[in-house]
Amino acid sequence: MTTARRLSLTLVVALGLAWSLLLALGGAWVLGTGHALWGESWAPLTRSAGAAGMLGGTLVFLTCVADRVYPSASRRLVLLAEVPVCVFLFVGIGVVVWSAW
């Protein structure tokens, strides 16, 4: 592996890790304290938004970090991990939009 490739891989992994941590921790914060800050009437929205944020962080980690660190992983295993997370993320986003409507 060349130095440029190693540096590029390190930067993508580091930025993907930071991005996924921000999404997951922000989602956990909204999930845990959002209804207390904005009132109980906003509880369904904040809970679904928090869950969607955590799922988004998981998906970003799987696609930006895990796929690059383990490029020779079984494609079947990768799909078994990424597809359900992506489906639940889109369902969560749909619930957020539906409850905000």
N, CA and C atoms as an extended XYZ file, in Angstrom:
303
Properties=species:S:1:pos:R:3:atomname:S:1:resname:S:1:resid:I:1 pbc="F F F"
N         0.851       -1.167        0.000 N   MET     1
C         0.000        0.000        0.000 CA  MET     1
C         0.900        1.234        0.000 C   MET     1
N         0.595        2.157       -0.894 N   THR     2
C         1.409        3.353       -0.991 CA  THR     2
C         1.091        4.306        0.164 C   THR     2
N         1.977        5.267        0.341 N   THR     3
C         1.786        6.238        1.420 CA  THR     3
C         0.545        7.084        1.199 C   THR     3
N         0.288        7.488       -0.038 N   ALA     4
C        -0.900        8.298       -0.341 CA  ALA     4
C        -2.168        7.503       -0.069 C   ALA     4
N        -2.170        6.227       -0.427 N   ARG     5
C        -3.354        5.384       -0.182 CA  ARG     5
C        -3.572        5.182        1.312 C   ARG     5
N        -2.498        4.968        2.050 N   ARG     6
C        -2.605        4.781        3.498 CA  ARG     6
C        -3.113        6.061        4.161 C   ARG     6
N        -2.620        7.222        3.731 N   LEU     7
C        -3.062        8.495        4.284 CA  LEU     7
C        -4.535        8.740        3.960 C   LEU     7
N        -4.938        8.444        2.730 N   SER     8
C        -6.327        8.614        2.330 CA  SER     8
C        -7.241        7.699        3.144 C   SER     8
N        -6.842        6.460        3.329 N   LEU     9
C        -7.633        5.524        4.121 CA  LEU     9
C        -7.749        5.981        5.565 C   LEU     9
N        -6.657        6.475        6.123 N   THR    10
C        -6.669        6.963        7.504 CA  THR    10
C        -7.596        8.159        7.660 C   THR    10
N        -7.558        9.082        6.708 N   LEU    11
C        -8.427       10.261        6.776 CA  LEU    11
C        -9.901        9.889        6.634 C   LEU    11
N       -10.222        8.996        5.709 N   VAL    12
C       -11.616        8.585        5.526 CA  VAL    12
C       -12.120        7.875        6.773 C   VAL    12
N       -11.311        7.005        7.337 N   VAL    13
C       -11.722        6.283        8.543 CA  VAL    13
C       -11.883        7.239        9.723 C   VAL    13
N       -10.947        8.170        9.890 N   ALA    14
C       -11.033        9.110       11.012 CA  ALA    14
C       -12.253       10.026       10.876 C   ALA    14
N       -12.485       10.556        9.684 N   LEU    15
C       -13.648       11.422        9.484 CA  LEU    15
C       -14.958       10.643        9.579 C   LEU    15
N       -14.980        9.423        9.060 N   GLY    16
C       -16.176        8.589        9.174 CA  GLY    16
C       -16.470        8.228       10.613 C   GLY    16
N       -15.422        7.968       11.398 N   LEU    17
C       -15.616        7.655       12.810 CA  LEU    17
C       -16.152        8.860       13.574 C   LEU    17
N       -15.597       10.044       13.295 N   ALA    18
C       -16.075       11.253       13.964 CA  ALA    18
C       -17.522       11.554       13.572 C   ALA    18
N       -17.834       11.409       12.292 N   TRP    19
C       -19.188       11.672       11.805 CA  TRP    19
C       -20.179       10.702       12.427 C   TRP    19
N       -19.832        9.421       12.465 N   SER    20
C       -20.755        8.435       13.030 CA  SER    20
C       -20.933        8.635       14.536 C   SER    20
N       -19.874        9.018       15.230 N   LEU    21
C       -19.996        9.291       16.660 CA  LEU    21
C       -20.889       10.492       16.928 C   LEU    21
N       -20.741       11.542       16.139 N   LEU    22
C       -21.602       12.716       16.307 CA  LEU    22
C       -23.070       12.373       16.060 C   LEU    22
N       -23.340       11.599       15.019 N   LEU    23
C       -24.720       11.213       14.743 CA  LEU    23
C       -25.288       10.327       15.842 C   LEU    23
N       -24.529        9.327       16.254 N   ALA    24
C       -25.032        8.376       17.253 CA  ALA    24
C       -25.193        9.035       18.618 C   ALA    24
N       -24.222        9.819       19.035 N   LEU    25
C       -24.328       10.479       20.340 CA  LEU    25
C       -25.389       11.576       20.330 C   LEU    25
N       -25.498       12.301       19.230 N   GLY    26
C       -26.563       13.295       19.113 CA  GLY    26
C       -27.935       12.642       19.117 C   GLY    26
N       -28.056       11.514       18.428 N   GLY    27
C       -29.317       10.782       18.441 CA  GLY    27
C       -29.655       10.256       19.820 C   GLY    27
N       -28.645        9.767       20.537 N   ALA    28
C       -28.884        9.281       21.901 CA  ALA    28
C       -29.294       10.423       22.823 C   ALA    28
N       -28.700       11.587       22.629 N   TRP    29
C       -29.062       12.741       23.450 CA  TRP    29
C       -30.500       13.171       23.183 C   TRP    29
N       -30.877       13.256       21.904 N   VAL    30
C       -32.244       13.642       21.565 CA  VAL    30
C       -33.228       12.581       22.052 C   VAL    30
N       -32.861       11.325       21.927 N   LEU    31
C       -33.730       10.241       22.390 CA  LEU    31
C       -33.950       10.306       23.890 C   LEU    31
N       -32.908       10.640       24.628 N   GLY    32
C       -33.013       10.643       26.084 CA  GLY    32
C       -33.561       11.918       26.689 C   GLY    32
N       -33.242       13.073       26.115 N   THR    33
C       -33.619       14.330       26.762 CA  THR    33
C       -34.479       15.251       25.904 C   THR    33
N       -34.772       14.863       24.681 N   GLY    34
C       -35.530       15.752       23.799 CA  GLY    34
C       -36.918       16.053       24.288 C   GLY    34
N       -37.618       15.046       24.782 N   HIS    35
C       -38.981       15.281       25.255 CA  HIS    35
C       -38.996       16.124       26.527 C   HIS    35
N       -37.937       16.066       27.318 N   ALA    36
C       -37.877       16.897       28.530 CA  ALA    36
C       -37.636       18.363       28.174 C   ALA    36
N       -36.891       18.610       27.111 N   LEU    37
C       -36.599       19.987       26.705 CA  LEU    37
C       -37.768       20.630       25.961 C   LEU    37
N       -38.420       19.872       25.092 N   TRP    38
C       -39.452       20.448       24.248 CA  TRP    38
C       -40.865       20.104       24.694 C   TRP    38
N       -41.006       19.323       25.747 N   GLY    39
C       -42.336       18.992       26.262 CA  GLY    39
C       -42.784       17.606       25.843 C   GLY    39
N       -43.707       17.071       26.613 N   GLU    40
C       -44.184       15.714       26.372 CA  GLU    40
C       -44.953       15.578       25.059 C   GLU    40
N       -45.516       16.658       24.568 N   SER    41
C       -46.255       16.556       23.307 CA  SER    41
C       -45.316       16.268       22.134 C   SER    41
N       -44.029       16.552       22.302 N   TRP    42
C       -43.038       16.293       21.267 CA  TRP    42
C       -42.343       14.941       21.439 C   TRP    42
N       -42.771       14.149       22.406 N   ALA    43
C       -42.090       12.886       22.724 CA  ALA    43
C       -42.017       11.925       21.540 C   ALA    43
N       -43.111       11.687       20.782 N   PRO    44
C       -42.978       10.754       19.648 CA  PRO    44
C       -41.975       11.240       18.599 C   PRO    44
N       -41.973       12.548       18.368 N   LEU    45
C       -41.047       13.103       17.387 CA  LEU    45
C       -39.604       12.989       17.858 C   LEU    45
N       -39.343       13.344       19.111 N   THR    46
C       -37.963       13.305       19.590 CA  THR    46
C       -37.450       11.875       19.733 C   THR    46
N       -38.317       10.959       20.111 N   ARG    47
C       -37.874        9.567       20.233 CA  ARG    47
C       -37.548        8.970       18.869 C   ARG    47
N       -38.391        9.218       17.892 N   SER    48
C       -38.111        8.676       16.560 CA  SER    48
C       -36.929        9.388       15.907 C   SER    48
N       -36.766       10.688       16.155 N   ALA    49
C       -35.609       11.405       15.619 CA  ALA    49
C       -34.318       10.918       16.273 C   ALA    49
N       -34.361       10.665       17.567 N   GLY    50
C       -33.181       10.139       18.246 CA  GLY    50
C       -32.805        8.762       17.757 C   GLY    50
N       -33.794        7.902       17.567 N   ALA    51
C       -33.518        6.565       17.044 CA  ALA    51
C       -32.975        6.639       15.621 C   ALA    51
N       -33.518        7.543       14.810 N   ALA    52
C       -33.021        7.712       13.444 CA  ALA    52
C       -31.588        8.238       13.451 C   ALA    52
N       -31.267        9.129       14.365 N   GLY    53
C       -29.896        9.614       14.470 CA  GLY    53
C       -28.923        8.513       14.856 C   GLY    53
N       -29.333        7.670       15.788 N   MET    54
C       -28.464        6.561       16.183 CA  MET    54
C       -28.295        5.555       15.041 C   MET    54
N       -29.367        5.280       14.320 N   LEU    55
C       -29.265        4.386       13.170 CA  LEU    55
C       -28.416        4.999       12.062 C   LEU    55
N       -28.533        6.313       11.879 N   GLY    56
C       -27.688        6.993       10.901 CA  GLY    56
C       -26.217        6.885       11.254 C   GLY    56
N       -25.896        7.049       12.527 N   GLY    57
C       -24.513        6.888       12.970 CA  GLY    57
C       -24.000        5.485       12.751 C   GLY    57
N       -24.853        4.504       12.983 N   THR    58
C       -24.461        3.121       12.749 CA  THR    58
C       -24.214        2.860       11.271 C   THR    58
N       -25.088        3.378       10.415 N   LEU    59
C       -24.921        3.172        8.980 CA  LEU    59
C       -23.668        3.872        8.457 C   LEU    59
N       -23.403        5.069        8.921 N   VAL    60
C       -22.188        5.772        8.501 CA  VAL    60
C       -20.950        5.002        8.960 C   VAL    60
N       -20.978        4.474       10.172 N   PHE    61
C       -19.849        3.684       10.647 CA  PHE    61
C       -19.646        2.444        9.781 C   PHE    61
N       -20.739        1.752        9.466 N   LEU    62
C       -20.612        0.533        8.667 CA  LEU    62
C       -20.085        0.823        7.271 C   LEU    62
N       -20.557        1.906        6.650 N   THR    63
C       -20.164        2.175        5.264 CA  THR    63
C       -18.829        2.897        5.140 C   THR    63
N       -18.534        3.811        6.056 N   CYS    64
C       -17.307        4.599        5.929 CA  CYS    64
C       -16.115        3.992        6.665 C   CYS    64
N       -16.367        3.278        7.734 N   VAL    65
C       -15.254        2.760        8.532 CA  VAL    65
C       -15.078        1.262        8.321 C   VAL    65
N       -16.111        0.490        8.607 N   ALA    66
C       -15.968       -0.966        8.574 CA  ALA    66
C       -15.679       -1.486        7.167 C   ALA    66
N       -16.316       -0.918        6.148 N   ASP    67
C       -16.066       -1.376        4.781 CA  ASP    67
C       -14.647       -1.077        4.326 C   ASP    67
N       -14.040       -0.036        4.871 N   ARG    68
C       -12.677        0.304        4.464 CA  ARG    68
C       -11.629       -0.438        5.289 C   ARG    68
N       -11.922       -0.686        6.544 N   VAL    69
C       -10.966       -1.396        7.385 CA  VAL    69
C       -10.941       -2.876        7.030 C   VAL    69
N       -12.105       -3.443        6.697 N   TYR    70
C       -12.203       -4.854        6.325 CA  TYR    70
C       -12.745       -4.979        4.900 C   TYR    70
N       -11.945       -4.676        3.876 N   PRO    71
C       -12.451       -4.692        2.502 CA  PRO    71
C       -12.747       -6.096        1.975 C   PRO    71
N       -12.162       -7.115        2.571 N   SER    72
C       -12.389       -8.468        2.059 CA  SER    72
C       -13.446       -9.224        2.863 C   SER    72
N       -14.278       -8.499        3.589 N   ALA    73
C       -15.357       -9.140        4.344 CA  ALA    73
C       -16.361       -9.755        3.385 C   ALA    73
N       -17.024      -10.772        3.837 N   SER    74
C       -18.030      -11.452        3.028 CA  SER    74
C       -19.128      -10.468        2.637 C   SER    74
N       -19.424      -10.413        1.355 N   ARG    75
C       -20.448       -9.480        0.873 CA  ARG    75
C       -21.815       -9.811        1.491 C   ARG    75
N       -22.047      -11.086        1.691 N   ARG    76
C       -23.303      -11.507        2.302 CA  ARG    76
C       -23.416      -10.991        3.739 C   ARG    76
N       -22.328      -11.085        4.488 N   LEU    77
C       -22.327      -10.593        5.861 CA  LEU    77
C       -22.487       -9.075        5.914 C   LEU    77
N       -21.832       -8.390        4.992 N   VAL    78
C       -21.945       -6.933        4.930 CA  VAL    78
C       -23.391       -6.530        4.630 C   VAL    78
N       -24.018       -7.212        3.687 N   LEU    79
C       -25.417       -6.904        3.362 CA  LEU    79
C       -26.350       -7.235        4.523 C   LEU    79
N       -26.063       -8.318        5.245 N   LEU    80
C       -26.883       -8.654        6.405 CA  LEU    80
C       -26.765       -7.618        7.510 C   LEU    80
N       -25.658       -6.898        7.552 N   ALA    81
C       -25.485       -5.855        8.565 CA  ALA    81
C       -26.031       -4.509        8.096 C   ALA    81
N       -25.796       -4.156        6.848 N   GLU    82
C       -26.127       -2.811        6.374 CA  GLU    82
C       -27.575       -2.638        5.929 C   GLU    82
N       -28.143       -3.626        5.283 N   VAL    83
C       -29.498       -3.475        4.735 CA  VAL    83
C       -30.550       -3.285        5.831 C   VAL    83
N       -30.576       -4.107        6.903 N   PRO    84
C       -31.586       -3.846        7.944 CA  PRO    84
C       -31.424       -2.485        8.615 C   PRO    84
N       -30.184       -2.055        8.826 N   VAL    85
C       -29.962       -0.740        9.432 CA  VAL    85
C       -30.499        0.350        8.504 C   VAL    85
N       -30.257        0.209        7.216 N   CYS    86
C       -30.738        1.195        6.253 CA  CYS    86
C       -32.269        1.209        6.195 C   CYS    86
N       -32.882        0.039        6.215 N   VAL    87
C       -34.350       -0.034        6.186 CA  VAL    87
C       -34.940        0.619        7.432 C   VAL    87
N       -34.395        0.281        8.603 N   PHE    88
C       -34.904        0.887        9.839 CA  PHE    88
C       -34.647        2.389        9.877 C   PHE    88
N       -33.545        2.842        9.286 N   LEU    89
C       -33.271        4.274        9.223 CA  LEU    89
C       -34.331        4.984        8.395 C   LEU    89
N       -34.669        4.430        7.234 N   PHE    90
C       -35.679        5.062        6.398 CA  PHE    90
C       -37.057        5.005        7.045 C   PHE    90
N       -37.354        3.927        7.752 N   VAL    91
C       -38.613        3.859        8.493 CA  VAL    91
C       -38.628        4.922        9.588 C   VAL    91
N       -37.513        5.085       10.291 N   GLY    92
C       -37.425        6.106       11.335 CA  GLY    92
C       -37.577        7.512       10.784 C   GLY    92
N       -36.974        7.775        9.648 N   ILE    93
C       -37.134        9.089        9.017 CA  ILE    93
C       -38.586        9.304        8.603 C   ILE    93
N       -39.231        8.247        8.095 N   GLY    94
C       -40.636        8.348        7.748 CA  GLY    94
C       -41.513        8.634        8.954 C   GLY    94
N       -41.196        8.010       10.081 N   VAL    95
C       -41.949        8.261       11.316 CA  VAL    95
C       -41.737        9.694       11.792 C   VAL    95
N       -40.509       10.196       11.674 N   VAL    96
C       -40.229       11.585       12.063 CA  VAL    96
C       -41.061       12.538       11.204 C   VAL    96
N       -41.050       12.322        9.910 N   VAL    97
C       -41.818       13.192        9.015 CA  VAL    97
C       -43.308       13.058        9.293 C   VAL    97
N       -43.788       11.833        9.523 N   TRP    98
C       -45.203       11.627        9.798 CA  TRP    98
C       -45.634       12.282       11.112 C   TRP    98
N       -44.807       12.158       12.157 N   SER    99
C       -45.194       12.742       13.440 CA  SER    99
C       -45.007       14.257       13.452 C   SER    99
N       -44.169       14.803       12.594 N   ALA   100
C       -44.019       16.254       12.511 CA  ALA   100
C       -45.110       16.873       11.659 C   ALA   100
N       -45.749       16.088       10.833 N   TRP   101
C       -46.789       16.573        9.945 CA  TRP   101
C       -47.937       17.004       10.760 C   TRP   101
